Every structure is written in structure tokens, then in C-alpha cells.
Amino acid sequence: MSDIVRFTTNAGRGRAVIRNGIAFFGGHVADDRTQDIRGQVTQALAKLDRSLALVGTDKTRLLSAQIWLKDITSDFAIMNDVWDAWLSPEDFPARASAQCLMGAPDCLVEIIVTAAV
């Protein structure tokens, strides 16, 4: 049986959990939510870079991504521009994007990924 390794846990959630060489990450959102969608996606991806490094991997090893947008009609194209600039074309993971009611009204995007370690 493989061990489960948990990173940065707090009340009710963890930042990342690794099992069998796969890292499962919690959602990443912007800290400065006064920013527009471009700024919030950029911040969330920077936090994701740090979380990936914490567990010993990086964005080239992403397997899947879920991107939740507060307003997919207005923000999808801009989010895609930032996402595409962050990844190289050889490293795009399987991805789904959807609109959802966010946990905080000023949160415009949340990004959840899994990655190989």
C-alpha cells in the first residue's frame, strides 16, 4: 500500500495530497481580489507554481485542470490568454472550465489541478 502525503493542511482542507506519484491540489485563487480577471488568473497561477514546487513538481507535469470562473461569458477569453501564456503548448493538461457561484463575491477565478510528481 502506498503512503499518502499531505501538505499545508489546515481546518477542513489541505493545499496538496500525494498518492502513487500523483499530486492533487486544492483550489488556487488570487490574494488581491481587487484585480480584474487577468490579474486574478496571474496571481492564482503564481500561487500554483509555488504549490507545485512545494511537492517537487512543476507545470510541465500537469495532468488535469479545472478552472472555475465567476463569469465565463466575460472572462473566458482573457483567462485563456493568461493560461496559454503560462504553459508551453507541449504541456497543456486535460482541462475543463465552467462558471460557478464563488465562495467569495470578489473572487473571479479558482484553479484546481492534478500533477505527476
N, C-alpha and C positions, 0 to 999 in steps of 0.2 A: 504494500500500500504506500502511495506517495504522500509525503507531508504537505500540509497546507501552510503557507507562509503569508502572514498578514502585515501590512504596512500602514502606519499612521492611522490607527483606529481611534475613534472617539465615540461618544454616546450615539449608538444606533447605526454607525457606519464605519467603513474603512476606506482609505484612499485607493488601496490596491490589495488584491489577493492573488497569490500564485499557486497553481497546482499543475503538475505534469508539464511544466515548461510553458504554461500559458498564463499571462498576467491579465486579470480582469480589473478594470479601473472604474471607480465611481465617476459621477459627472463632474466636469470641469466648467466653471463659469468665471466671468470677469470679476475682479475685485472692485474696480472702479466702474460702477454701473451708470455713471453719468455719461459714459461714452456711447456713441452710435453703434450700429451693428458691426461696422468694420473694426472699431476699437475693441468692442467686446469679444469678437471672434479672435482677434490678435492676442488679447490678454489670455483667453481660455487656452489657446494653442501654446502660448509660452508656459503656462502652468502645466500643461500636458507634457511638454518637453522635460520639465523638471521632474514630474512624476515618473515618466518613462526612465529617466536616468537613475532615479532612486532605486528602481528594481533591476537595473542593469541592462536596459534595452533602449531602443530609440524608435523614431517614427518610421524608419525603413522596415521595421519588423511588425507593423500594424497588420492585424488580420481582419478586423471589422471595426466599423464606427457607426454610431447613432448620433445624429445631430438634430437636436430639438430646437425649433425656432418659435418665438412668440408670434411672429407674423411672417409666415412663409411667402405670402404674396409680395410683400415689400422687400424682404430681406434675403431671399434665396439666392439671387444672382450675386449680391455683394459677398455673402457668406462663401459661395463657390469660388469667387475670385481670390479671397484670402486663403481658403483651404487649398486651392490649386497651387498658389504661390508657395505655401508651406511645405508641400510634398513634391517630390520629383515624380514625373509621370510613370516611372517604373515601380513606384512604391504605393500606388493607390490601393487601399484596402476595400473589401466589400463594404458598402455604405448604404444606410437608409437615412432619409431626412423627413421630418414631419413637423407639423405645427402642434403646439400643446399649450395648455394653461400652465404658466411657470409658477414655481413656488414663491417667488418674489416678483412683485409687479414691475420692477425696473430691470429685471433680468431678461435679456433678449435672446440668449442662446445658451445651451448646455450641450457639452460634447462628452460622449461615453465611448470608450474604445476597449478592445482586447488586443493583446500583442504577444508574439512569441518572445520568450526570454532567451 
